[in-house]
Amino acid sequence: MSEEPVEGPLARLPEDYFRKPSSARVWDYWLGGKDNYAVDRAAGDAFIEKYPDILMIARQSRALLVRVVRHLAGEVGVRQFLDIGTGLPTLNNTHEVAQAVAPESKIVYVDNDPIVLAHARALLTNTTSEGFTTYVHADVREPEHILAQARTMLDFEQPVAVLLLGILGHAADTFEQMRAITSSLVAAVPSGSYLVVADGAEVGVEEFREATAMRGYRLTTLDQFRACFEGLDLVEPGLVPRNHWRPEKTEVGGNLPPVASYVAVGRKP
């Protein structure tokens, strides 16, 4: 990607936007994408130097999304997905996975990074005529605003899968804020809905702790993770490292030692 601001929505951003690393662009860099700048690559390399396993986590994050969405759309029968903090489009996005299983699936993406907005058209390429895919430019720290928008697009009388993959460590400065966000979202969706949260965990890995602190990313303890699922029924295998959540037999990473990024899926009774 050019080091000069691109045309379109990004061209109207303040110049300092391109001088600070963006979480979405750093993640894109770790995945080998092209939608990143020198400042993002520098931040990404500094993290890798501290915690090289982040590259494995980044690669496995997409594999985890595929497994979770395939399970929810296939085995469970969910047809509505609210994907908050979606990041830049890549292979096997939520709508592609869900609509491959159930063509009538409806997906609402949410993000607040202007570069994601600039790429929303590519992200919103529907894969079926039966379902739909749309985008809301909003901040996860304002769940009521997100819900107000989502209610105009999704049927909140039917189950909704709420996905929060790798976003709360960036957006929630405290556990109390994280809990408030998840509580608001869960309270709004009906019985039979699902909450999926994946984030960096505080499990005593010093290198990971130092690297995330350097980026201003808050780690979540396992007890705090569990508290976000209070009142929900955890789907097997429960709260586990993301590379241990129902890995495919042929999937790279499934038999590797656990990483410091955890995930849980809970069903609202």
RODO-2510 file (C-alpha; in nm, 4 decimals, decimal comma):
residues 269
     n   res          X          Y          Z
     1     m     0,0000     0,0000     0,0000
     2     s     0,1218     0,3474    -0,0812
     3     e     0,2613     0,5479     0,2049
     4     e     0,0478     0,8401     0,0816
     5     p    -0,3143     0,8678     0,1994
     6     v    -0,5497     0,6992    -0,0430
     7     e    -0,8331     0,8751    -0,2203
     8     g    -1,1917     0,8535    -0,1063
     9     p    -1,2965     0,8525     0,2628
    10     l    -0,9367     0,8244     0,3872
    11     a    -0,8324     1,1366     0,1984
    12     r    -1,0491     1,3440     0,4299
    13     l    -0,8832     1,2190     0,7475
    14     p    -0,6373     1,4273     0,9512
    15     e    -0,2763     1,3659     0,8540
    16     d    -0,1913     1,2253     1,1967
    17     y    -0,4232     0,9304     1,1271
    18     f    -0,1516     0,7909     0,9020
    19     r     0,1232     0,8605     1,1564
    20     k    -0,0218     0,6392     1,4293
    21     p    -0,0545     0,2604     1,4106
    22     s    -0,4054     0,1277     1,3633
    23     s    -0,5097    -0,2028     1,5203
    24     a    -0,6856    -0,3076     1,2000
    25     r    -0,3823    -0,2228     0,9858
    26     v    -0,1324    -0,3909     1,2224
    27     w    -0,3454    -0,7054     1,2167
    28     d    -0,3556    -0,6831     0,8377
    29     y     0,0256    -0,6670     0,8356
    30     w     0,0537    -0,9764     1,0571
    31     l    -0,1725    -1,1614     0,8131
    32     g     0,0470    -1,0623     0,5187
    33     g    -0,1958    -0,8043     0,3805
    34     k    -0,1218    -0,4864     0,1888
    35     d    -0,3516    -0,2375     0,3633
    36     n    -0,0937    -0,1080     0,6108
    37     y     0,1640     0,1683     0,6458
    38     a     0,5225     0,1879     0,7700
    39     v     0,4027     0,2971     1,1131
    40     d     0,1846    -0,0159     1,1350
    41     r     0,4667    -0,2436     1,0258
    42     a     0,7000    -0,0886     1,2828
    43     a     0,4438    -0,1429     1,5596
    44     g     0,3786    -0,4957     1,4364
    45     d     0,7488    -0,5809     1,4273
    46     a     0,8020    -0,4431     1,7779
    47     f     0,5245    -0,6710     1,9043
    48     i     0,6674    -0,9713     1,7188
    49     e     1,0060    -0,9077     1,8762
    50     k     0,8480    -0,9312     2,2200
    51     y     0,6033    -1,2134     2,1450
    52     p     0,6631    -1,4026     1,8169
    53     d     0,3579    -1,6240     1,8737
    54     i     0,1360    -1,3311     1,7740
    55     l     0,1849    -1,4361     1,4117
    56     m     0,0405    -1,7785     1,4901
    57     i    -0,2459    -1,6173     1,6806
    58     a    -0,3205    -1,3884     1,3868
    59     r    -0,3303    -1,6779     1,1421
    60     q    -0,5413    -1,8891     1,3721
    61     s    -0,7860    -1,6067     1,4378
    62     r    -0,9357    -1,6485     1,0917
    63     a    -0,9459    -2,0264     1,1304
    64     l    -1,1254    -1,9793     1,4631
    65     l    -1,3814    -1,7472     1,3041
    66     v    -1,4494    -2,0085     1,0359
    67     r    -1,4998    -2,2835     1,2939
    68     v    -1,7249    -2,0744     1,5169
    69     v    -1,9424    -1,9338     1,2380
    70     r    -1,9691    -2,2714     1,0671
    71     h    -2,0799    -2,4270     1,3962
    72     l    -2,3369    -2,1549     1,4650
    73     a    -2,4795    -2,1451     1,1126
    74     g    -2,4597    -2,5200     1,0606
    75     e    -2,5000    -2,7260     1,3765
    76     v    -2,6959    -2,4630     1,5689
    77     g    -2,8957    -2,2976     1,2910
    78     v    -2,8270    -1,9298     1,3647
    79     r    -2,9131    -1,7092     1,0677
    80     q    -2,8199    -1,3642     1,2006
    81     f    -2,4708    -1,2416     1,2910
    82     l    -2,3607    -0,9145     1,4502
    83     d    -1,9822    -0,9001     1,3971
    84     i    -1,8395    -0,6113     1,6014
    85     g    -1,4795    -0,5038     1,5394
    86     t    -1,4656    -0,6845     1,2076
    87     g    -1,1371    -0,5314     1,0884
    88     l    -1,0187    -0,5253     0,7298
    89     p    -1,1730    -0,7728     0,4850
    90     t    -0,9713    -1,0844     0,4087
    91     l    -1,0422    -1,4442     0,3135
    92     n    -1,3291    -1,6311     0,4810
    93     n    -1,5138    -1,3322     0,6228
    94     t    -1,8160    -1,3988     0,8431
    95     h    -2,0730    -1,3550     0,5655
    96     e    -1,8820    -1,5855     0,3307
    97     v    -1,8666    -1,8636     0,5881
    98     a    -2,2245    -1,8244     0,7115
    99     q    -2,3819    -1,7917     0,3671
   100     a    -2,1879    -2,0912     0,2372
   101     v    -2,3673    -2,2952     0,5043
   102     a    -2,7009    -2,1113     0,5021
   103     p    -2,7531    -1,8804     0,2015
   104     e    -3,0246    -1,6835     0,3823
   105     s    -2,7883    -1,5690     0,6594
   106     k    -2,7885    -1,1995     0,7491
   107     i    -2,4670    -1,0314     0,8639
   108     v    -2,4159    -0,6864     1,0118
   109     y    -2,0528    -0,5783     1,0424
   110     v    -1,9489    -0,3040     1,2864
   111     d    -1,6200    -0,1157     1,3108
   112     n    -1,5043     0,2385     1,3843
   113     d    -1,1756     0,2489     1,1907
   114     p    -1,2044     0,4746     0,8840
   115     i    -0,9902     0,2377     0,6778
   116     v    -1,2454    -0,0382     0,7369
   117     l    -1,5169     0,2012     0,6220
   118     a    -1,3142     0,2709     0,3091
   119     h    -1,3021    -0,1018     0,2356
   120     a    -1,6631    -0,1713     0,3306
   121     r    -1,7740    -0,2061    -0,0296
   122     a    -1,5394    -0,5010    -0,0785
   123     l    -1,6423    -0,6450     0,2561
   124     l    -2,0111    -0,6211     0,1693
   125     t    -1,9978    -0,8269    -0,1480
   126     n    -2,2873    -1,0620    -0,0792
   127     t    -2,2290    -1,4232    -0,1723
   128     t    -2,5976    -1,5192    -0,2102
   129     s    -2,9213    -1,3617    -0,3258
   130     e    -3,1150    -1,4928    -0,0250
   131     g    -2,9180    -1,3278     0,2551
   132     f    -2,7692    -0,9823     0,3025
   133     t    -2,4545    -0,8185     0,4344
   134     t    -2,4275    -0,4622     0,5606
   135     y    -2,1922    -0,2383     0,7589
   136     v    -2,2403     0,0002     1,0512
   137     h    -1,9676     0,2529     1,1246
   138     a    -1,9797     0,2650     1,5047
   139     d    -1,7757     0,2148     1,8220
   140     v    -1,8130    -0,0965     2,0386
   141     r    -1,7993     0,1337     2,3414
   142     e    -2,1445     0,2583     2,2391
   143     p    -2,3417    -0,0689     2,2323
   144     e    -2,6810     0,1019     2,2462
   145     h    -2,6018     0,2913     1,9270
   146     i    -2,4932    -0,0320     1,7593
   147     l    -2,8080    -0,2082     1,8752
   148     a    -3,0304     0,0747     1,7511
   149     q    -2,8758     0,0401     1,4055
   150     a    -2,8807    -0,3396     1,4106
   151     r    -3,2500    -0,3488     1,5033
   152     t    -3,3333    -0,1840     1,1714
   153     m    -3,1569    -0,4659     0,9850
   154     l    -3,1954    -0,7790     1,1967
   155     d    -3,4994    -0,9459     1,3530
   156     f    -3,4436    -0,9309     1,7277
   157     e    -3,7279    -1,1766     1,7785
   158     q    -3,4975    -1,4430     1,6324
   159     p    -3,1545    -1,5592     1,7613
   160     v    -2,8518    -1,3410     1,6882
   161     a    -2,4869    -1,4411     1,7203
   162     v    -2,2821    -1,1513     1,8603
   163     l    -1,9120    -1,1780     1,7711
   164     l    -1,6447    -0,9812     1,9586
   165     l    -1,3204    -1,1218     1,8259
   166     g    -1,0044    -0,9469     1,9417
   167     i    -1,1723    -0,6108     1,9982
   168     l    -1,2417    -0,5669     2,3711
   169     g    -0,8762    -0,5623     2,4748
   170     h    -0,8360    -0,2540     2,2559
   171     a    -1,1668    -0,0836     2,3292
   172     a    -1,2417    -0,1526     2,6959
   173     d    -1,0002     0,0242     2,9298
   174     t    -1,1314    -0,1668     3,2335
   175     f    -1,3029    -0,4969     3,3004
   176     e    -1,6078    -0,3035     3,4196
   177     q    -1,6358    -0,1426     3,0767
   178     m    -1,5896    -0,4798     2,9065
   179     r    -1,8620    -0,6302     3,1248
   180     a    -2,0979    -0,3400     3,0556
   181     i    -2,0534    -0,3845     2,6800
   182     t    -2,1154    -0,7591     2,6816
   183     s    -2,4080    -0,7254     2,9254
   184     s    -2,5801    -0,4647     2,7076
   185     l    -2,5427    -0,6758     2,3959
   186     v    -2,6600    -0,9981     2,5606
   187     a    -2,9577    -0,8274     2,7252
   188     a    -3,0797    -0,7044     2,3862
   189     v    -3,0829    -1,0360     2,2005
   190     p    -3,3471    -1,3080     2,2489
   191     s    -3,3248    -1,6577     2,3921
   192     g    -3,1239    -1,8875     2,1685
   193     s    -2,8740    -1,6146     2,0810
   194     y    -2,4986    -1,6561     2,1208
   195     l    -2,2113    -1,4451     2,2518
   196     v    -1,8607    -1,5132     2,1172
   197     v    -1,5641    -1,3378     2,2792
   198     a    -1,1994    -1,3926     2,1871
   199     d    -0,9225    -1,1799     2,3370
   200     g    -0,5775    -1,1813     2,4883
   201     a    -0,5704    -1,3469     2,8303
   202     e    -0,3654    -1,2851     3,1416
   203     v    -0,2270    -1,6334     3,1988
   204     g     0,1209    -1,5526     3,3256
   205     v     0,3012    -1,5181     2,9920
   206     e     0,5387    -1,2310     3,0640
   207     e     0,6406    -1,1698     2,7020
   208     f     0,2768    -1,1388     2,5976
   209     r     0,2054    -0,9078     2,8914
   210     e     0,4925    -0,6772     2,7939
   211     a     0,4018    -0,6739     2,4243
   212     t     0,0351    -0,5960     2,4849
   213     a     0,1184    -0,3265     2,7394
   214     m     0,3378    -0,1641     2,4773
   215     r     0,0336    -0,1360     2,2492
   216     g    -0,2076    -0,0267     2,5213
   217     y    -0,3975    -0,3555     2,4959
   218     r    -0,5686    -0,4749     2,8156
   219     l    -0,5453    -0,8442     2,8959
   220     t    -0,8447    -1,0236     3,0449
   221     t    -0,8111    -1,2711     3,3304
   222     l    -0,9863    -1,6049     3,2960
   223     d    -1,2213    -1,5155     3,5818
   224     q    -1,3152    -1,1948     3,4009
   225     f    -1,3753    -1,3929     3,0818
   226     r    -1,6106    -1,6250     3,2698
   227     a    -1,7941    -1,3309     3,4255
   228     c    -1,8861    -1,2041     3,0782
   229     f    -2,0714    -1,5315     3,0237
   230     e    -2,2619    -1,5267     3,3523
   231     g    -2,6124    -1,6572     3,2904
   232     l    -2,5147    -1,8121     2,9558
   233     d    -2,4588    -2,1787     2,8749
   234     l    -2,1019    -2,2286     2,7575
   235     v    -2,0636    -2,4335     2,4412
   236     e    -1,8126    -2,7166     2,4672
   237     p    -1,5160    -2,7071     2,5130
   238     g    -1,5830    -2,3940     2,7195
   239     l    -1,3245    -2,1212     2,7779
   240     v    -1,0050    -2,2361     2,6047
   241     p    -0,7078    -2,1017     2,4062
   242     r    -0,8316    -2,0076     2,0603
   243     n    -0,6247    -2,2771     1,8903
   244     h    -0,7948    -2,5388     2,1104
   245     w    -1,1569    -2,4473     2,0301
   246     r    -1,2783    -2,7407     1,8191
   247     p    -0,9750    -2,7537     1,5877
   248     e    -1,0042    -2,9574     1,2710
   249     k    -0,7896    -3,2698     1,2653
   250     t    -0,5971    -3,1366     0,9674
   251     e    -0,5754    -2,7798     1,0939
   252     v    -0,2314    -2,6352     1,1621
   253     g    -0,2046    -2,5289     1,5247
   254     g    -0,4687    -2,7591     1,6667
   255     n    -0,2133    -2,9779     1,8394
   256     l     0,0222    -2,6968     1,9356
   257     p     0,0676    -2,5763     2,2936
   258     p    -0,2043    -2,3314     2,4045
   259     v    -0,1610    -1,9656     2,3156
   260     a    -0,2355    -1,6704     2,5443
   261     s    -0,5436    -1,5710     2,3458
   262     y    -0,8676    -1,7298     2,4696
   263     v    -1,2185    -1,7754     2,3377
   264     a    -1,5581    -1,8791     2,4671
   265     v    -1,8991    -1,9231     2,3069
   266     g    -2,2107    -1,8922     2,5206
   267     r    -2,5801    -1,9510     2,4489
   268     k    -2,8509    -1,7355     2,6042
   269     p    -3,1127    -1,9685     2,7609
***
